[in-house]
Amino acid sequence: MSRNMPLPKFLGAAAFASVIAGALVSDEWGHTAESRLVRVTPASPAMMQLLRDEHGLMADVLKAQVANERGSAVGGIDRD
């Protein structure tokens, strides 16, 4: 607390800050959880298969990249 600010003025400022903080917090808690729910349609089996295929391709690319980097490190080829 500052020595220049009198105690009643300080307590008034603290009370005002508490009211503002309380209003902000209560506004956030005033909403129901149901209003934040989003209806999501499940993905079709064809879309899930496409996703699995993409993941498989990405895994293959990453494995090839790691193998290539290991091979270049062993062979002494510096790509930088």
C-alpha positions in Angstrom: 0.0 0.0 0.0 1.3 3.4 -0.9 2.0 5.8 2.0 0.4 8.7 0.0 -3.0 7.0 -0.4 -5.3 7.2 2.7 -6.8 4.0 4.0 -10.4 4.7 3.1 -9.6 5.6 -0.4 -7.5 2.4 -0.8 -10.4 0.3 0.6 -12.8 1.9 -1.7 -10.6 1.1 -4.7 -10.2 -2.4 -3.5 -13.9 -2.8 -3.1 -14.5 -1.5 -6.6 -12.0 -3.9 -8.1 -13.7 -6.8 -6.2 -17.1 -5.8 -7.7 -15.7 -5.6 -11.2 -13.9 -9.0 -10.9 -17.0 -10.6 -9.4 -19.1 -9.3 -12.3 -16.7 -10.7 -14.8 -16.5 -14.1 -13.2 -20.2 -14.4 -12.6 -20.9 -13.6 -16.2 -18.7 -16.4 -17.4 -20.4 -18.9 -15.0 -23.9 -17.7 -15.9 -24.0 -19.6 -19.2 -25.3 -23.1 -19.3 -23.1 -26.0 -20.4 -25.7 -27.0 -22.9 -25.3 -23.8 -25.0 -21.7 -24.8 -25.7 -22.5 -28.2 -27.1 -22.0 -28.7 -30.8 -23.9 -31.3 -32.8 -21.4 -33.4 -34.9 -22.3 -35.8 -37.6 -20.1 -39.0 -37.4 -17.8 -39.5 -40.4 -18.9 -42.0 -43.0 -17.0 -45.3 -43.4 -15.6 -44.1 -46.7 -14.2 -40.9 -45.1 -12.6 -43.0 -42.3 -11.0 -45.3 -44.8 -9.6 -42.2 -46.6 -8.2 -40.9 -43.3 -6.5 -44.3 -42.6 -5.0 -44.3 -46.1 -3.6 -40.8 -45.6 -2.1 -41.8 -42.3 -0.5 -44.8 -43.8 1.0 -42.7 -46.6 2.3 -40.2 -44.2 3.9 -43.0 -42.1 5.5 -44.4 -45.2 6.9 -41.0 -46.2 8.3 -40.4 -42.7 9.9 -43.9 -42.6 11.5 -43.3 -46.0 12.8 -39.9 -44.8 14.3 -41.4 -41.7 15.9 -44.2 -43.7 17.3 -41.7 -46.2 18.7 -39.5 -43.5 20.3 -42.5 -41.7 21.8 -43.7 -45.0 23.2 -40.3 -45.8 24.7 -40.0 -42.3 26.4 -43.4 -42.6 27.5 -42.9 -46.2 29.2 -39.6 -45.3 27.0 -37.5 -47.6 26.2 -34.1 -46.0 23.1 -32.5 -47.5 23.5 -29.1 -45.7 
